[in-house]
């Protein structure tokens, strides 16, 4: 069906248009978008033509897997109940910037919080712990992705709060 016929049917009312007509027009619109993108990118009509494979028979594709995130520090110094505590947690080996850091399992000692500074790309564990004990928790870091999901990592910490 020609595009002009489609527009005539639209002006006559939507109820007269078949699903087949709509599907055909959507397919045509998608093709035109691809053509416009190829031409706008300077690739020309040649980019839309199928090209024979020119890879060598012994070609083996390689994939780059980003390294695991490394948290610093790896362990936390002890805290004293009733006294101010602060520890800065940072991530290395990230390909893209960290956008969030949070406790995903376990609990922080009462009185402490983990705040992520997006501007400084680090987490700050701070506050005044008020209950002695040993606290185990996991901190997760999330990095931005580029057209895919970004890196993520988890570090388990144990923080001892003494009297």
C-alpha positions in Angstrom: 0.0 0.0 0.0 1.3 3.4 -0.9 2.0 6.0 1.8 -0.5 8.4 0.1 -3.2 5.7 0.4 -2.4 5.4 4.1 -2.8 9.1 4.6 -6.2 9.0 2.8 -7.3 6.2 5.1 -6.2 8.3 8.1 -8.3 11.2 7.0 -11.3 8.9 6.5 -11.0 7.7 10.1 -8.7 5.3 12.1 -11.3 2.5 12.2 -10.7 1.9 8.4 -7.0 1.2 8.8 -6.0 -2.5 9.0 -3.2 -3.8 11.2 -1.3 -4.9 8.1 -1.3 -1.3 6.8 0.0 0.1 10.1 2.7 -2.6 10.3 3.8 -1.8 6.7 4.0 1.9 7.4 6.0 1.3 10.6 8.4 -0.9 8.7 8.8 1.8 6.0 9.3 4.5 8.7 12.0 2.4 10.4 13.8 1.9 7.0 13.7 5.6 6.3 15.1 6.3 9.8 18.1 4.0 9.1 18.7 5.6 5.7 18.7 9.1 7.3 21.1 8.0 10.0 23.5 6.5 7.5 23.4 9.6 5.3 23.7 11.9 8.3 26.7 10.0 9.6 28.4 10.5 6.3 28.3 6.8 5.5 26.3 7.2 2.3 24.2 4.6 0.6 27.0 2.1 0.6 26.6 1.6 4.3 23.1 0.2 3.7 24.3 -2.5 1.2 25.3 -5.9 2.5 29.0 -6.5 2.3 30.7 -9.9 2.2 32.7 -10.9 5.2 36.4 -10.1 4.9 37.7 -11.6 8.1 40.7 -14.0 8.0 39.7 -17.6 8.6 41.9 -17.7 11.8 40.3 -14.5 13.3 39.4 -14.9 16.9 37.4 -12.0 18.4 38.7 -10.7 21.7 36.6 -9.2 24.5 37.9 -6.8 27.1 36.6 -7.5 30.6 37.2 -4.7 33.0 39.1 -5.5 36.2 37.4 -6.1 39.5 36.9 -3.0 41.6 39.3 -2.6 44.5 38.1 -0.9 47.7 40.4 1.1 49.9 40.9 0.6 52.7 40.5 -3.1 52.7 40.0 -3.2 56.5 38.7 -0.5 58.9 40.4 0.7 62.0 38.5 0.1 65.3 36.2 2.8 66.7 35.7 3.9 70.3 32.2 4.1 71.7 31.2 7.8 72.3 34.0 9.2 70.2 33.8 10.6 66.6 34.8 8.2 63.9 35.5 8.7 60.2 36.7 6.4 57.5 36.9 7.3 53.8 36.1 4.4 51.4 37.2 4.8 47.8 37.3 2.5 44.7 40.1 1.9 42.3 40.3 0.0 39.0 37.0 1.6 37.8 36.8 2.3 34.1 34.0 4.8 34.6 33.2 7.0 37.6 31.4 5.7 40.7 27.9 7.0 41.0 26.8 5.3 44.2 28.1 3.5 47.3 25.9 1.9 50.0 25.6 -0.8 52.6 23.8 -3.7 51.0 24.1 -6.3 53.8 24.6 -6.3 57.5 24.3 -3.2 59.7 26.5 -0.3 60.6 27.2 0.3 64.3 24.4 2.5 65.8 25.4 6.1 65.4 27.4 5.7 62.1 26.3 6.4 58.6 27.8 5.8 55.1 27.3 8.9 52.9 28.4 8.9 49.3 29.8 12.1 47.8 29.2 12.0 44.1 31.4 15.1 43.6 34.3 13.4 45.3 33.4 9.9 44.2 33.9 8.4 47.6 32.0 7.1 50.6 32.5 8.5 54.1 31.7 6.3 57.1 31.2 8.7 60.0 29.4 9.5 63.2 29.7 8.7 66.9 29.2 5.0 67.6 27.5 4.4 70.9 27.3 0.7 71.3 30.3 -1.5 71.6 30.5 -4.7 69.6 31.7 -6.2 66.3 29.7 -5.2 63.2 30.1 -6.9 59.8 28.5 -5.3 56.7 29.0 -5.2 53.0 29.5 -2.0 51.0 28.6 -2.0 47.3 29.9 0.5 44.7 28.2 1.1 41.4 30.0 2.7 38.3 28.4 4.4 35.3 28.2 2.3 32.2 28.8 3.4 28.6 26.0 1.9 26.5 26.0 -1.1 29.0 25.8 -1.7 32.7 28.8 -0.3 34.6 31.1 -2.1 36.9 29.9 -3.1 40.4 31.8 -4.4 43.4 31.3 -5.5 46.9 33.6 -5.3 49.9 32.9 -6.9 53.3 34.0 -4.9 56.3 34.1 -5.8 60.0 34.2 -2.8 62.3 35.0 -3.3 66.0 33.6 -0.7 68.4 35.4 -0.7 71.8 34.2 0.8 75.1 
